[in-house]
């Protein structure tokens, strides 16, 4: 078992479905990284999500 305090994820702002999955898992959107990557030759922004140990609720 990993003894982590924080897990972080990033998703392209153009993929709302990925953001919904992270939010369903309990992740909180913490910010936007502007023009941080290039996807298919197009500059893109990313959303940063975080999940802290104290916020995690394991499935019943």
N, CA, C and O atoms as CSV, one atom per row, in Angstrom:
chain,resi,resn,atom,element,x,y,z
A,1,UNK,N,N,0.835,-1.179,0.000
A,1,UNK,CA,C,0.000,0.000,0.000
A,1,UNK,C,C,0.886,1.250,0.000
A,1,UNK,O,O,1.892,1.312,0.707
A,2,UNK,N,N,0.502,2.225,-0.790
A,2,UNK,CA,C,1.247,3.475,-0.846
A,2,UNK,C,C,0.770,4.408,0.261
A,2,UNK,O,O,-0.429,4.526,0.516
A,3,UNK,N,N,1.708,5.058,0.903
A,3,UNK,CA,C,1.389,5.977,1.991
A,3,UNK,C,C,1.420,7.410,1.442
A,3,UNK,O,O,2.295,8.202,1.793
A,4,UNK,N,N,0.452,7.727,0.578
A,4,UNK,CA,C,0.425,9.022,-0.092
A,4,UNK,C,C,-0.465,10.004,0.657
A,4,UNK,O,O,-1.461,9.619,1.269
A,5,UNK,N,N,-0.094,11.263,0.598
A,5,UNK,CA,C,-0.942,12.313,1.162
A,5,UNK,C,C,-1.714,13.034,0.070
A,5,UNK,O,O,-2.769,13.613,0.328
A,6,UNK,N,N,-1.189,12.998,-1.152
A,6,UNK,CA,C,-1.806,13.742,-2.248
A,6,UNK,C,C,-1.620,13.003,-3.565
A,6,UNK,O,O,-0.565,12.429,-3.835
A,7,UNK,N,N,-2.672,13.034,-4.377
A,7,UNK,CA,C,-2.612,12.520,-5.746
A,7,UNK,C,C,-3.024,13.686,-6.642
A,7,UNK,O,O,-3.977,14.403,-6.337
A,8,UNK,N,N,-2.310,13.870,-7.737
A,8,UNK,CA,C,-2.589,14.975,-8.653
A,8,UNK,C,C,-2.835,14.432,-10.049
A,8,UNK,O,O,-2.225,13.447,-10.465
A,9,UNK,N,N,-3.742,15.091,-10.770
A,9,UNK,CA,C,-4.049,14.713,-12.152
A,9,UNK,C,C,-4.199,15.976,-12.978
A,9,UNK,O,O,-4.550,17.036,-12.459
A,10,UNK,N,N,-3.930,15.852,-14.268
A,10,UNK,CA,C,-4.146,16.956,-15.200
A,10,UNK,C,C,-4.964,16.428,-16.366
A,10,UNK,O,O,-4.816,15.276,-16.774
A,11,UNK,N,N,-5.836,17.292,-16.902
A,11,UNK,CA,C,-6.625,16.920,-18.065
A,11,UNK,C,C,-6.765,18.122,-18.990
A,11,UNK,O,O,-6.791,19.268,-18.541
A,12,UNK,N,N,-6.854,17.850,-20.258
A,12,UNK,CA,C,-7.045,18.892,-21.267
A,12,UNK,C,C,-8.395,19.566,-21.017
A,12,UNK,O,O,-9.393,18.884,-20.783
A,13,UNK,N,N,-8.433,20.892,-21.066
A,13,UNK,CA,C,-9.678,21.618,-20.809
A,13,UNK,C,C,-10.746,21.336,-21.862
A,13,UNK,O,O,-11.921,21.641,-21.654
A,14,UNK,N,N,-10.345,20.759,-22.983
A,14,UNK,CA,C,-11.312,20.461,-24.051
A,14,UNK,C,C,-11.996,19.117,-23.856
A,14,UNK,O,O,-12.902,18.773,-24.615
A,15,UNK,N,N,-11.578,18.353,-22.853
A,15,UNK,CA,C,-12.190,17.036,-22.616
A,15,UNK,C,C,-12.966,17.055,-21.306
A,15,UNK,O,O,-12.477,16.611,-20.267
A,16,UNK,N,N,-14.176,17.574,-21.380
A,16,UNK,CA,C,-15.030,17.704,-20.197
A,16,UNK,C,C,-15.335,16.350,-19.564
A,16,UNK,O,O,-15.508,16.266,-18.348
A,17,UNK,N,N,-15.403,15.295,-20.362
A,17,UNK,CA,C,-15.703,13.963,-19.811
A,17,UNK,C,C,-14.613,13.521,-18.838
A,17,UNK,O,O,-14.914,12.927,-17.802
A,18,UNK,N,N,-13.368,13.801,-19.154
A,18,UNK,CA,C,-12.270,13.439,-18.253
A,18,UNK,C,C,-12.371,14.213,-16.942
A,18,UNK,O,O,-12.118,13.667,-15.868
A,19,UNK,N,N,-12.738,15.475,-17.038
A,19,UNK,CA,C,-12.901,16.296,-15.839
A,19,UNK,C,C,-14.026,15.731,-14.971
A,19,UNK,O,O,-13.892,15.682,-13.748
A,20,UNK,N,N,-15.128,15.305,-15.582
A,20,UNK,CA,C,-16.252,14.731,-14.829
A,20,UNK,C,C,-15.838,13.459,-14.099
A,20,UNK,O,O,-16.255,13.235,-12.963
A,21,UNK,N,N,-15.028,12.631,-14.735
A,21,UNK,CA,C,-14.556,11.398,-14.093
A,21,UNK,C,C,-13.736,11.734,-12.853
A,21,UNK,O,O,-13.948,11.150,-11.789
A,22,UNK,N,N,-12.809,12.664,-12.984
A,22,UNK,CA,C,-11.983,13.052,-11.837
A,22,UNK,C,C,-12.847,13.601,-10.703
A,22,UNK,O,O,-12.630,13.270,-9.538
A,23,UNK,N,N,-13.821,14.435,-11.041
A,23,UNK,CA,C,-14.690,15.016,-10.019
A,23,UNK,C,C,-15.548,13.948,-9.342
A,23,UNK,O,O,-15.795,14.027,-8.139
A,24,UNK,N,N,-16.004,12.952,-10.103
A,24,UNK,CA,C,-16.773,11.843,-9.511
A,24,UNK,C,C,-15.923,11.046,-8.526
A,24,UNK,O,O,-16.441,10.484,-7.561
A,25,UNK,N,N,-14.626,11.001,-8.774
A,25,UNK,CA,C,-13.705,10.281,-7.890
A,25,UNK,C,C,-13.324,11.106,-6.657
A,25,UNK,O,O,-12.644,10.609,-5.760
A,26,UNK,N,N,-13.763,12.363,-6.617
A,26,UNK,CA,C,-13.489,13.196,-5.464
A,26,UNK,C,C,-12.390,14.224,-5.652
A,26,UNK,O,O,-12.082,14.975,-4.726
A,27,UNK,N,N,-11.794,14.270,-6.833
A,27,UNK,CA,C,-10.747,15.251,-7.101
A,27,UNK,C,C,-11.341,16.658,-7.140
A,27,UNK,O,O,-12.497,16.845,-7.520
A,28,UNK,N,N,-10.540,17.639,-6.745
A,28,UNK,CA,C,-10.953,19.040,-6.734
A,28,UNK,C,C,-10.123,19.788,-7.767
A,28,UNK,O,O,-8.899,19.668,-7.799
A,29,UNK,N,N,-10.804,20.567,-8.617
A,29,UNK,CA,C,-10.066,21.369,-9.597
A,29,UNK,C,C,-9.362,22.492,-8.863
A,29,UNK,O,O,-9.996,23.276,-8.156
A,30,UNK,N,N,-8.048,22.571,-9.032
A,30,UNK,CA,C,-7.228,23.526,-8.295
A,30,UNK,C,C,-6.725,24.678,-9.150
A,30,UNK,O,O,-6.289,25.700,-8.619
A,31,UNK,N,N,-6.780,24.525,-10.450
A,31,UNK,CA,C,-6.293,25.619,-11.282
A,31,UNK,C,C,-6.171,25.241,-12.737
A,31,UNK,O,O,-6.477,24.118,-13.138
A,32,UNK,N,N,-5.721,26.193,-13.513
A,32,UNK,CA,C,-5.547,26.024,-14.953
A,32,UNK,C,C,-4.105,26.324,-15.321
A,32,UNK,O,O,-3.547,27.346,-14.921
A,33,UNK,N,N,-3.520,25.433,-16.077
A,33,UNK,CA,C,-2.195,25.669,-16.651
A,33,UNK,C,C,-2.430,26.163,-18.076
A,33,UNK,O,O,-2.859,25.409,-18.949
A,34,UNK,N,N,-2.145,27.421,-18.290
A,34,UNK,CA,C,-2.433,28.020,-19.587
A,34,UNK,C,C,-1.378,27.644,-20.621
A,34,UNK,O,O,-0.175,27.750,-20.382
A,35,UNK,N,N,-1.868,27.203,-21.776
A,35,UNK,CA,C,-1.012,26.869,-22.919
A,35,UNK,C,C,0.177,26.011,-22.513
A,35,UNK,O,O,1.316,26.297,-22.882
A,36,UNK,N,N,-0.096,24.964,-21.756
A,36,UNK,CA,C,1.003,24.154,-21.221
A,36,UNK,C,C,1.374,22.963,-22.092
A,36,UNK,O,O,2.394,22.320,-21.844
A,37,UNK,N,N,0.575,22.656,-23.101
A,37,UNK,CA,C,0.945,21.525,-23.954
A,37,UNK,C,C,0.456,21.749,-25.384
A,37,UNK,O,O,-0.345,22.643,-25.658
A,38,UNK,N,N,0.957,20.924,-26.266
A,38,UNK,CA,C,0.551,20.967,-27.665
A,38,UNK,C,C,-0.065,19.622,-28.007
A,38,UNK,O,O,0.563,18.576,-27.844
A,39,UNK,N,N,-1.309,19.662,-28.485
A,39,UNK,CA,C,-2.033,18.447,-28.856
A,39,UNK,C,C,-2.375,18.553,-30.335
A,39,UNK,O,O,-3.086,19.467,-30.752
A,40,UNK,N,N,-1.860,17.609,-31.129
A,40,UNK,CA,C,-2.082,17.619,-32.580
A,40,UNK,C,C,-1.749,18.972,-33.206
A,40,UNK,O,O,-2.481,19.464,-34.065
A,41,UNK,N,N,-0.643,19.564,-32.770
A,41,UNK,CA,C,-0.183,20.822,-33.328
A,41,UNK,C,C,-0.912,22.053,-32.805
A,41,UNK,O,O,-0.633,23.167,-33.249
A,42,UNK,N,N,-1.844,21.873,-31.866
A,42,UNK,CA,C,-2.625,22.986,-31.319
A,42,UNK,C,C,-2.274,23.203,-29.852
A,42,UNK,O,O,-2.244,22.256,-29.067
A,43,UNK,N,N,-2.009,24.452,-29.488
A,43,UNK,CA,C,-1.696,24.778,-28.095
A,43,UNK,C,C,-2.959,24.588,-27.263
A,43,UNK,O,O,-4.054,24.971,-27.673
A,44,UNK,N,N,-2.785,23.986,-26.082
A,44,UNK,CA,C,-3.933,23.648,-25.254
A,44,UNK,C,C,-3.673,23.970,-23.789
A,44,UNK,O,O,-2.533,23.933,-23.325
A,45,UNK,N,N,-4.750,24.286,-23.063
A,45,UNK,CA,C,-4.690,24.485,-21.618
A,45,UNK,C,C,-4.996,23.169,-20.909
A,45,UNK,O,O,-5.599,22.266,-21.490
A,46,UNK,N,N,-4.576,23.069,-19.651
A,46,UNK,CA,C,-4.893,21.897,-18.825
A,46,UNK,C,C,-5.477,22.351,-17.497
A,46,UNK,O,O,-5.136,23.414,-16.978
A,47,UNK,N,N,-6.361,21.528,-16.961
A,47,UNK,CA,C,-6.853,21.731,-15.607
A,47,UNK,C,C,-6.050,20.835,-14.682
A,47,UNK,O,O,-5.742,19.695,-15.029
A,48,UNK,N,N,-5.712,21.340,-13.517
A,48,UNK,CA,C,-5.005,20.573,-12.495
A,48,UNK,C,C,-6.010,20.196,-11.416
A,48,UNK,O,O,-6.757,21.042,-10.923
A,49,UNK,N,N,-6.020,18.918,-11.055
A,49,UNK,CA,C,-6.898,18.391,-10.011
A,49,UNK,C,C,-6.055,17.784,-8.907
A,49,UNK,O,O,-4.978,17.246,-9.164
A,50,UNK,N,N,-6.539,17.868,-7.689
A,50,UNK,CA,C,-5.844,17.254,-6.567
A,50,UNK,C,C,-6.824,16.515,-5.668
A,50,UNK,O,O,-7.995,16.881,-5.568
A,51,UNK,N,N,-6.328,15.473,-5.019
A,51,UNK,CA,C,-7.111,14.710,-4.051
A,51,UNK,C,C,-6.211,14.464,-2.847
A,51,UNK,O,O,-5.161,13.831,-2.961
A,52,UNK,N,N,-6.632,14.972,-1.694
A,52,UNK,CA,C,-5.862,14.814,-0.465
A,52,UNK,C,C,-6.354,13.599,0.320
A,52,UNK,O,O,-7.522,13.218,0.238
A,53,UNK,N,N,-5.450,13.007,1.072
A,53,UNK,CA,C,-5.795,11.833,1.881
A,53,UNK,C,C,-7.026,12.098,2.749
A,53,UNK,O,O,-7.912,11.248,2.842
A,54,UNK,N,N,-7.086,13.270,3.385
A,54,UNK,CA,C,-8.186,13.564,4.302
A,54,UNK,C,C,-9.519,13.742,3.577
A,54,UNK,O,O,-10.574,13.707,4.211
A,55,UNK,N,N,-9.484,13.932,2.249
A,55,UNK,CA,C,-10.705,14.075,1.469
A,55,UNK,C,C,-11.181,12.770,0.852
A,55,UNK,O,O,-12.324,12.674,0.405
A,56,UNK,N,N,-10.318,11.769,0.825
A,56,UNK,CA,C,-10.621,10.487,0.184
A,56,UNK,C,C,-11.633,9.690,0.996
A,56,UNK,O,O,-11.504,9.546,2.212
A,57,UNK,N,N,-12.629,9.183,0.306
A,57,UNK,CA,C,-13.605,8.289,0.915
A,57,UNK,C,C,-13.579,6.985,0.138
A,57,UNK,O,O,-14.023,6.923,-1.008
A,58,UNK,N,N,-13.064,5.964,0.762
A,58,UNK,CA,C,-12.959,4.666,0.105
A,58,UNK,C,C,-14.364,4.123,-0.154
A,58,UNK,O,O,-15.271,4.340,0.650
A,59,UNK,N,N,-14.546,3.416,-1.275
A,59,UNK,CA,C,-15.855,2.831,-1.583
A,59,UNK,C,C,-16.268,1.849,-0.469
A,59,UNK,O,O,-15.435,1.140,0.096
A,60,UNK,N,N,-17.556,1.832,-0.177
A,60,UNK,CA,C,-18.076,0.935,0.890
A,60,UNK,C,C,-18.084,-0.499,0.439
A,60,UNK,O,O,-18.484,-1.382,1.198
